[in-house]
Amino acid sequence: MSALTSQRLIALVFLTLGGWALFAPASVIELAITPEYQDSTYLTAFTMACFGSQAVLFGVMALVVEWPPRAFLVFAAALLPFFWFNYHFHYVEPVLTSIGMLDFAGNVTMLLLALLGWRAAKHAE
């Protein structure tokens, strides 16, 4: 797999999950958040859409900016705190449903893609 393919697949994760949060925030709240933590106020949907818009923005940038090898490693390291987030808010404080753990699946996917991208980019130098 080429570095560019890895980068585009990382972008796809951001565009897919971020697009869902941006364009259907009520759906994300209903399916990904446990009932005890769900809130149907305008501000909650607005906040979810803002979260999605930032993910979409990063996804677009990942499509158009070529990452050097170091960027893949920095991205992989930056993902690590999100694993604590997923663990804590699913197992310790059950905010995320099983569907909400799509975030975890996306993070694992992006971590592996970042490492593959780093290796490919390093060999291409």
C-alpha positions as CSV (number, residue, x, y, z in Angstrom):
1,M,0.0,0.0,0.0
2,S,1.4,3.4,-0.9
3,A,1.6,6.3,1.5
4,L,-0.9,8.2,-0.5
5,T,-3.4,5.4,-0.3
6,S,-3.0,5.2,3.4
7,Q,-3.5,8.9,3.7
8,R,-6.7,8.8,1.5
9,L,-8.1,5.9,3.6
10,I,-7.4,7.9,6.8
11,A,-9.3,10.8,5.1
12,L,-12.2,8.5,4.3
13,V,-12.6,7.6,8.0
14,F,-12.8,11.3,8.9
15,L,-15.1,12.1,6.1
16,T,-17.4,9.2,6.8
17,L,-17.8,9.5,10.6
18,G,-17.4,13.3,10.5
19,G,-20.0,13.6,7.7
20,W,-22.4,11.5,9.7
21,A,-22.0,13.9,12.7
22,L,-22.2,17.0,10.6
23,F,-25.2,16.1,8.5
24,A,-27.2,13.9,10.9
25,P,-26.2,14.9,14.4
26,A,-29.5,13.7,15.9
27,S,-28.8,10.2,14.4
28,V,-25.4,10.1,16.0
29,I,-26.8,11.1,19.4
30,E,-29.6,8.6,19.1
31,L,-27.4,5.6,18.0
32,A,-24.0,6.3,19.5
33,I,-24.9,7.8,22.9
34,T,-26.5,5.7,25.7
35,P,-30.0,6.9,26.7
36,E,-28.9,8.1,30.1
37,Y,-26.6,10.7,28.4
38,Q,-28.8,11.6,25.4
39,D,-30.0,15.2,25.2
40,S,-32.2,16.5,22.4
41,T,-31.5,20.2,22.8
42,Y,-30.5,22.4,19.9
43,L,-27.1,23.0,21.5
44,T,-26.3,19.3,21.7
45,A,-27.1,18.8,18.0
46,F,-25.2,21.9,17.2
47,T,-22.1,20.7,19.2
48,M,-22.2,17.3,17.5
49,A,-22.4,19.0,14.1
50,C,-19.4,21.2,15.0
51,F,-17.5,18.1,16.0
52,G,-18.4,16.6,12.6
53,S,-17.4,19.7,10.7
54,Q,-13.9,19.6,12.2
55,A,-13.5,16.0,11.3
56,V,-14.7,16.7,7.7
57,L,-12.2,19.6,7.6
58,F,-9.3,17.4,8.6
59,G,-10.5,14.7,6.2
60,V,-10.4,17.2,3.3
61,M,-6.9,18.4,4.3
62,A,-5.8,14.7,4.5
63,L,-6.9,14.4,0.9
64,V,-5.0,17.5,-0.5
65,V,-1.8,17.8,1.6
66,E,0.9,15.2,1.0
67,W,2.2,13.9,4.3
68,P,5.9,13.3,4.8
69,P,6.9,10.2,6.8
70,R,7.1,12.2,10.1
71,A,3.5,13.4,9.7
72,F,2.3,9.7,9.7
73,L,4.1,9.1,13.0
74,V,2.9,12.3,14.6
75,F,-0.6,11.5,13.6
76,A,-0.3,7.9,15.0
77,A,1.0,9.3,18.3
78,A,-1.8,12.0,18.4
79,L,-4.4,9.2,18.1
80,L,-3.2,7.4,21.3
81,P,-5.2,9.6,23.8
82,F,-8.4,8.8,21.8
83,F,-8.0,5.1,22.9
84,W,-8.2,6.2,26.5
85,F,-11.3,8.3,25.6
86,N,-13.0,5.3,23.9
87,Y,-12.2,3.0,26.8
88,H,-13.3,5.4,29.5
89,F,-16.5,6.5,27.9
90,H,-17.6,3.0,27.0
91,Y,-16.5,0.9,29.9
92,V,-15.9,3.2,32.9
93,E,-18.6,5.8,32.2
94,P,-20.9,4.2,29.7
95,V,-21.6,7.2,27.4
96,L,-20.9,5.4,24.1
97,T,-23.0,2.6,22.9
98,S,-21.6,-0.3,20.8
99,I,-22.4,1.8,17.7
100,G,-20.6,4.7,19.4
101,M,-17.6,2.5,19.5
102,L,-17.3,3.0,15.7
103,D,-15.1,5.7,16.8
104,F,-12.7,3.1,18.4
105,A,-12.8,1.1,15.2
106,G,-12.0,4.2,13.2
107,N,-9.1,5.0,15.5
108,V,-7.7,1.5,15.2
109,T,-8.0,1.6,11.4
110,M,-6.3,5.0,11.2
111,L,-3.5,4.0,13.6
112,L,-2.7,1.0,11.4
113,L,-3.0,3.1,8.2
114,A,-0.7,5.7,9.7
115,L,1.9,3.1,10.5
116,L,1.6,1.6,7.0
117,G,1.7,5.1,5.5
118,W,4.9,5.9,7.5
119,R,6.6,2.7,6.3
120,A,5.6,3.3,2.7
121,A,6.6,7.0,2.8
122,K,9.9,6.1,4.5
123,H,10.7,3.6,1.7
124,A,9.8,6.1,-1.0
125,E,12.3,8.7,0.3
